[in-house]
Amino acid sequence: MKKYFKFLLRSGRFLAVLLTLSLTLQTQYARAADAAPKSVKMSQGSLTLRLGRSKTLSVTFSPKSAGKADITWSSSNQSVAAVSKSGKVTAKKTGNAVITAKTENGKKATCKVKVTSDARQYTVSTKNGKMTYQMYNRMKYGGYYANYGCVTTVVAIAASGYGKYYTPAEIHTGAADKSYSERYAVKKMGASASLYGRAAISLLTASQILTDMGIENKAVCKFTASAAIKEIKAHVKEGKPVILKANNKRHNGVRIAVGHHAMVLVGIDAKGYGIFLSPDYGRVNYAHASNNYFKMSIDTFVKYHMTSASGNYKTPYVTSTGAAGGYILVG
């Protein structure tokens, strides 16, 4: 009899445990069902981003009792608009993409993203792949750029090939604590703040800005034509751009610049001509058309349309024509 009662007691405890476990599982299942969102909404349905810029999207759930659900973020075109696990969207290339936020139970919300640029693009094929440059037009940014802004603008053009997207205006007007700005560079170089904006920046300042952006480069202000031609050709053949400063001299009836004018050499075509990007439409009067670029042999350009710097070329600003010569090997 005692054994029988012990059996019942043990069985009762076992059944009680089973009942408790069952009730617990039912409660957890009910809570999970309540917590699962019935719908999800994106913080915005459409978004326009300028190239290189970022914005973090968020979602809300319905009903509110759903709390925080796990979200998986994805982009229909990561090369245009990439999205992180936290919903941060980064504009990589001009075009369109759709960002999707999806919950574990399959609920979705989307945002249409359009990536724009302040400039036209020019793509060059190199042995290391394609490089796309933003062809910023300095003439659209006002009086300073029309007279002095070519160097600022070619820095922006060259940097864009390395995924650094700052307009000439951002570089010129950026605060002294912004590592992409002229002010940051000239402060680093020990220039007088009273001179800021009164003269064009020198190639040495342009080199400093590129360095501050994290782009490797080498400024060459003093050169001989033969050495420069060899070095520039080798650099471009590696798929890297060169910033050049043209003078206003004529050769065979061709004058590249009205005054001193900076541009970017980005490649060599099948016929051996250099491909030069000019920072404004219509300034260069050699086969310029409306494409913002022209072609000329690198030998001709260096021999007859470039000048080796002299005098005060080491200053942060171009205070005389002697400070205006040279080139920068970028990358």
Buried (B, 14 or more C-beta within 10 A) or exposed (E): EEEEEEEEEEEEEEEEEEEEEEEEEEEEEEEEEEBBBEEBBBBEEEBEBEBBEEBEBEBEBEEEEBEEBEBEBEBBBEEBBBBEEEBEBBBBBBBEBBBBBBBEBEBBBBBBBBBEBBBBEBEBEBEEEEBBBBBBBBBBBEEBBBEBBBBBBBBBBBBBBBBBBBBBBBBBBBEBEBEBBBBBBBBBBEBEEEEBBEBBBBBBBBBBBBBBBEBEBBBBBEBEEEEBBEBBBEBBEEBBBBBBBBBBEEEEEBBBBEEBBBBBBBBBEEEEBBBBBBBBBEBBEBEBEEEBBBBBBBBBBBBBBBBBBBEEBEBBBBBEBBBBBBBBBBB
